[in-house]
Amino acid sequence: MNTHQLVDPFGRRITYLRLSVTDRCDFRCTYCMSEDMQFAPRQQILSLEELYAVADAFIGLGVRRIRITGGEPLVRKNLLSLLQRLGGREELEDLAITTNGSQLAEMAAPLRAAGVRRLNISLDSLQRERFAAFARRDKLDQVLAGIEAARAAGFERIKLNSVVQSGRNDDEVLDLVEFAIERGLDISFIEEMPLGSVVSHERQLTFCSSDEVRQRIEQRHALVRSSKVTGGPSRYWQVAGTQTQIGFISPHSHNFCGDCNRVRVTAEGKLVLCLGHDDALDLKRLLRAHPGDDERLRQALIGALRLKPERHHFATDEQVQVVRFMSMTGG
């Protein structure tokens, strides 16, 4: 089979799939979903067999990195069975998960045994009350225990993800960096994306650019440009004298679309070609109308890539540019 057939109109080769396995989550992070979130009925969510069929088609077309996302992926029942099948695929160079960490105390070791190589763990604050305000759940201790369990399980790399907001947690940037350094972890700082309508804060007032974050870090630590490439949007710097790399995900201040190599599939089976656009292809309809027709699925994926836009256009004002919440798209 001729692989690497997923090429968009701008010559970008798609080798990285972010696959959402659920829209549900045990947190209600303010930048990700509303408190009274309405989740999709279970019959509208792709089955584990359908999720594997999608992943298998992408692998056959040249995808070499898959990240499992949610919602919170670890609340999906029987997820390990899917991970074990994907973990056994020799074509995959990387199988990773983005998680809020709440389930890791019990799940870290089984995830590693299933073949998951890397973890991204969300951590926006080290202060209990502030963490609870971000997550709308008082579970910081649970997440910290999960991080320690992940360290003990022996993943190749563990990275923390922190969404930085001015006036809300930007004063913790250095504390989060020290936390990562002390444990040999990496960390990425993320500019909030304008996805879904939020009521907890005004985005134009809480925006904190990656440049501001990096300047704060450089007041204490020397940063050296890293050659690290993970297939994601982070731009990495090495903290001199440590094992820790710091990534900056900058959808506003430093557009990263030029070398985009990824697409997303939502838990409801929508193929999202760009995070900053609402257009999507309904793979679930195809899967259920033509079960087992692998070639039809592959051709649909190839055809869809012809519609992938060149870039997103995010702004920091209050206008909602994409109506879906981040939890609906997947990490």
C-alpha positions as CSV (number, residue, x, y, z in Angstrom):
1,M,0.0,0.0,0.0
2,N,1.3,3.5,-0.8
3,T,1.6,5.3,2.5
4,H,1.9,9.0,3.1
5,Q,-1.2,9.8,1.0
6,L,-2.5,12.5,3.4
7,V,-1.2,15.7,1.8
8,D,-3.1,19.0,2.0
9,P,-3.2,21.7,-0.8
10,F,-0.2,23.5,0.8
11,G,2.1,20.4,0.6
12,R,1.9,19.6,4.3
13,R,2.0,15.9,5.0
14,I,-0.3,14.7,7.8
15,T,1.5,12.3,10.1
16,Y,-0.1,13.0,13.4
17,L,-3.7,12.2,14.6
18,R,-5.4,13.5,17.7
19,L,-8.1,11.0,18.4
20,S,-10.8,11.9,21.0
21,V,-12.4,8.9,22.7
22,T,-15.0,10.8,24.8
23,D,-16.4,14.3,25.3
24,R,-17.0,13.6,29.0
25,C,-14.7,14.8,31.8
26,D,-14.7,14.7,35.6
27,F,-13.4,18.3,35.6
28,R,-15.1,21.5,34.3
29,C,-12.1,23.6,33.5
30,T,-13.2,27.2,32.8
31,Y,-11.3,27.5,29.5
32,C,-12.5,24.1,28.2
33,M,-16.2,23.7,29.0
34,S,-19.1,25.2,30.8
35,E,-20.2,24.1,34.3
36,D,-23.6,22.7,33.0
37,M,-22.0,21.0,29.9
38,Q,-24.4,18.9,27.8
39,F,-22.6,15.8,26.7
40,A,-23.5,13.8,23.6
41,P,-25.7,10.7,24.0
42,R,-23.6,7.6,24.2
43,Q,-24.9,6.2,21.0
44,Q,-23.6,9.2,19.2
45,I,-20.0,8.5,20.4
46,L,-17.8,6.3,18.3
47,S,-17.5,2.7,19.7
48,L,-14.0,1.4,20.5
49,E,-14.2,-0.7,17.3
50,E,-15.0,2.4,15.3
51,L,-12.2,4.4,16.9
52,Y,-9.8,1.6,16.0
53,A,-11.1,1.5,12.4
54,V,-10.4,5.3,12.1
55,A,-7.0,5.0,13.6
56,D,-6.2,2.0,11.4
57,A,-7.1,3.9,8.3
58,F,-4.9,6.9,9.3
59,I,-2.0,4.5,10.0
60,G,-2.4,2.9,6.6
61,L,-2.2,6.4,5.0
62,G,1.0,7.4,6.8
63,V,0.1,8.6,10.2
64,R,2.9,7.7,12.6
65,R,1.9,9.6,15.8
66,I,-1.4,9.2,17.6
67,R,-2.5,11.2,20.7
68,I,-5.5,10.0,22.6
69,T,-7.6,12.9,24.0
70,G,-11.0,13.7,25.4
71,G,-12.8,15.3,27.3
72,E,-10.8,13.2,29.8
73,P,-9.9,10.0,27.9
74,L,-9.3,8.0,31.1
75,V,-13.0,8.1,32.0
76,R,-13.8,6.1,28.8
77,K,-14.8,2.5,29.8
78,N,-12.5,-0.2,28.5
79,L,-10.1,2.3,27.0
80,L,-7.2,-0.1,27.7
81,S,-8.4,-2.5,25.0
82,L,-8.1,0.2,22.4
83,L,-4.7,1.3,23.6
84,Q,-3.4,-2.3,23.6
85,R,-4.4,-2.7,19.9
86,L,-2.8,0.6,19.0
87,G,0.3,0.0,21.2
88,G,0.9,-3.2,19.2
89,R,1.1,-1.4,15.9
90,E,4.7,-1.4,14.8
91,E,4.1,1.4,12.3
92,L,3.4,3.9,15.1
93,E,6.4,5.8,16.3
94,D,4.5,7.4,19.2
95,L,1.3,6.7,21.2
96,A,0.5,9.4,23.7
97,I,-2.3,10.6,25.9
98,T,-3.4,14.0,27.2
99,T,-5.1,13.7,30.6
100,N,-6.1,15.9,33.5
101,G,-4.3,13.4,35.8
102,S,-7.2,12.6,38.0
103,Q,-7.2,8.8,37.1
104,L,-3.5,8.3,36.9
105,A,-2.9,7.0,40.4
106,E,-4.6,3.8,39.3
107,M,-4.1,4.0,35.5
108,A,-0.5,5.0,35.0
109,A,1.0,1.5,35.2
110,P,-1.6,-0.1,33.0
111,L,-1.3,2.6,30.4
112,R,2.4,2.1,30.2
113,A,2.0,-1.6,29.9
114,A,-0.5,-1.1,27.0
115,G,2.2,0.7,25.0
116,V,1.5,4.4,25.8
117,R,4.9,6.1,25.5
118,R,4.3,9.7,26.6
119,L,1.8,11.6,28.8
120,N,0.7,15.2,28.8
121,I,-0.9,16.2,32.1
122,S,-2.8,19.4,32.6
123,L,-1.7,21.4,35.6
124,D,-2.7,25.1,35.8
125,S,-1.9,25.8,39.4
126,L,-0.1,24.4,42.4
127,Q,-2.4,26.3,44.8
128,R,-5.4,24.3,46.0
129,E,-8.1,27.0,45.9
130,R,-6.8,28.4,42.6
131,F,-6.7,24.9,41.1
132,A,-10.3,24.3,42.2
133,A,-11.3,27.6,40.6
134,F,-9.8,26.6,37.3
135,A,-11.1,23.0,37.3
136,R,-14.3,23.7,39.2
137,R,-13.3,20.6,41.2
138,D,-11.1,20.4,44.4
139,K,-8.8,17.6,43.1
140,L,-5.3,19.0,43.2
141,D,-4.0,16.3,45.6
142,Q,-5.5,13.6,43.3
143,V,-3.7,15.1,40.3
144,L,-0.3,15.4,42.1
145,A,-0.6,11.8,43.2
146,G,-1.3,10.9,39.6
147,I,1.9,12.7,38.4
148,E,3.9,10.7,40.9
149,A,2.3,7.5,39.7
150,A,3.2,8.4,36.2
151,R,6.8,9.1,37.1
152,A,7.0,5.7,38.8
153,A,5.5,3.9,35.7
154,G,8.4,4.7,33.5
155,F,7.0,6.7,30.5
156,E,9.5,7.9,28.0
157,R,8.5,11.5,28.7
158,I,6.0,13.3,30.9
159,K,4.9,16.8,30.1
160,L,2.8,19.2,32.0
161,N,0.4,21.6,30.2
162,S,-0.5,25.0,31.8
163,V,-2.9,27.5,30.3
164,V,-1.6,30.8,31.5
165,Q,-4.0,33.7,32.2
166,S,-3.0,37.2,33.3
167,G,-4.2,38.0,36.8
168,R,-5.3,34.4,37.4
169,N,-2.2,32.2,37.5
170,D,0.6,34.1,35.6
171,D,2.3,34.6,39.0
172,E,2.8,30.9,39.2
173,V,4.9,30.4,36.1
174,L,8.2,30.1,37.9
175,D,6.7,27.8,40.6
176,L,5.4,25.5,37.9
177,V,8.8,25.5,36.1
178,E,10.6,24.6,39.4
179,F,8.0,21.9,40.0
180,A,8.8,20.4,36.6
181,I,12.6,20.7,37.0
182,E,12.6,19.0,40.4
183,R,10.8,16.0,38.9
184,G,12.6,15.8,35.6
185,L,9.4,16.7,33.7
186,D,8.8,18.9,30.7
187,I,6.2,21.7,30.7
188,S,4.3,23.7,28.0
189,F,2.7,27.0,28.6
190,I,-0.3,27.6,26.4
191,E,-2.1,30.8,25.3
192,E,-5.8,30.3,25.7
193,M,-7.7,29.6,22.5
194,P,-11.0,31.3,21.8
195,L,-13.1,28.1,21.6
196,G,-16.7,28.2,23.0
197,S,-18.3,31.0,25.1
198,V,-16.9,31.4,28.6
199,V,-18.4,33.3,31.5
200,S,-15.7,32.9,34.2
201,H,-13.3,35.5,32.7
202,E,-12.9,38.0,29.9
203,R,-10.4,36.6,27.5
204,Q,-9.1,40.0,26.3
205,L,-8.2,40.9,29.9
206,T,-6.6,37.5,30.9
207,F,-4.6,37.0,27.7
208,C,-0.9,36.3,28.5
209,S,1.5,35.9,25.6
210,S,4.2,33.3,25.3
211,D,6.8,36.0,25.1
212,E,5.7,37.4,28.5
213,V,5.9,33.9,30.0
214,R,9.3,33.3,28.5
215,Q,10.6,36.6,29.8
216,R,9.5,35.7,33.3
217,I,11.3,32.3,33.1
218,E,14.5,33.9,31.8
219,Q,14.7,36.1,34.9
220,R,15.7,33.0,36.8
221,H,16.8,30.4,34.2
222,A,18.9,30.4,31.0
223,L,16.9,29.0,28.1
224,V,18.6,27.4,25.1
225,R,16.6,26.8,21.9
226,S,15.9,23.1,21.6
227,S,15.9,20.9,18.5
228,K,13.1,18.8,20.0
229,V,10.4,17.8,17.6
230,T,7.2,16.0,18.8
231,G,4.8,16.6,16.0
232,G,2.8,19.1,18.0
233,P,2.6,22.9,18.0
234,S,5.0,23.5,20.9
235,R,8.2,25.4,20.3
236,Y,10.8,24.1,22.9
237,W,13.6,25.6,24.9
238,Q,16.0,23.6,27.2
239,V,16.4,24.9,30.7
240,A,20.2,25.0,30.9
241,G,21.7,22.5,33.3
242,T,18.5,20.4,33.6
243,Q,16.6,17.7,31.9
244,T,13.5,19.9,31.6
245,Q,12.3,21.4,28.3
246,I,9.8,24.2,28.2
247,G,7.4,24.5,25.3
248,F,5.3,27.4,24.3
249,I,2.0,26.9,22.4
250,S,1.2,30.3,20.9
251,P,-1.9,30.3,18.6
252,H,-2.2,34.1,19.0
253,S,1.3,35.5,19.1
254,H,3.3,33.1,17.0
255,N,1.1,31.3,14.5
256,F,2.3,27.7,14.1
257,C,0.2,26.7,11.1
258,G,3.0,26.8,8.5
259,D,4.2,23.3,9.4
260,C,0.9,21.8,10.6
261,N,1.1,18.0,10.3
262,R,-2.1,17.1,12.3
263,V,-5.8,16.6,12.2
264,R,-8.3,15.7,14.9
265,V,-11.2,13.3,15.1
266,T,-13.8,14.1,17.7
267,A,-15.5,11.5,19.9
268,E,-18.6,11.8,17.7
269,G,-16.5,11.0,14.6
270,K,-16.1,14.4,13.1
271,L,-12.8,14.9,11.2
272,V,-11.7,18.4,12.2
273,L,-9.0,19.6,9.7
274,C,-8.2,22.8,11.6
275,L,-8.8,23.7,15.3
276,G,-9.7,27.3,14.2
277,H,-12.5,26.3,11.8
278,D,-15.9,24.7,12.4
279,D,-15.9,22.7,9.1
280,A,-15.7,19.0,9.7
281,L,-16.3,15.7,7.8
282,D,-18.8,13.2,9.5
283,L,-16.8,9.9,9.6
284,K,-19.4,8.3,11.9
285,R,-22.1,8.5,9.2
286,L,-19.7,6.8,6.7
287,L,-18.6,4.1,9.3
288,R,-22.2,3.2,10.1
289,A,-23.5,3.3,6.6
290,H,-20.6,1.2,5.2
291,P,-19.2,-0.9,8.1
292,G,-16.0,-2.7,7.3
293,D,-15.5,-0.7,4.0
294,D,-11.9,0.3,4.8
295,E,-11.2,1.5,1.3
296,R,-14.2,3.9,1.3
297,L,-12.9,5.3,4.6
298,R,-9.4,5.8,3.3
299,Q,-10.6,7.6,0.2
300,A,-12.8,9.9,2.3
301,L,-9.8,10.8,4.4
302,I,-7.7,11.5,1.4
303,G,-10.4,13.6,-0.2
304,A,-11.0,15.6,3.0
305,L,-7.4,16.7,3.1
306,R,-8.0,18.8,0.0
307,L,-10.2,21.1,2.1
308,K,-7.7,21.7,4.9
309,P,-7.3,25.4,5.3
310,E,-3.9,27.1,5.4
311,R,-4.2,28.6,8.9
312,H,-6.4,29.7,11.7
313,H,-7.1,33.3,12.6
314,F,-7.5,33.7,16.3
315,A,-8.0,37.0,18.1
316,T,-8.0,37.9,21.8
317,D,-11.2,39.8,21.9
318,E,-14.5,38.5,23.3
319,Q,-15.9,37.3,19.9
320,V,-16.4,33.5,19.9
321,Q,-14.6,32.5,16.7
322,V,-15.4,28.7,17.0
323,V,-18.6,27.8,18.8
324,R,-17.5,24.3,20.0
325,F,-15.7,24.0,23.3
326,M,-12.2,22.6,23.5
327,S,-13.6,19.5,25.2
328,M,-15.7,18.7,22.1
329,T,-12.7,18.8,19.8
330,G,-10.1,17.0,22.0
331,G,-7.0,18.4,23.5
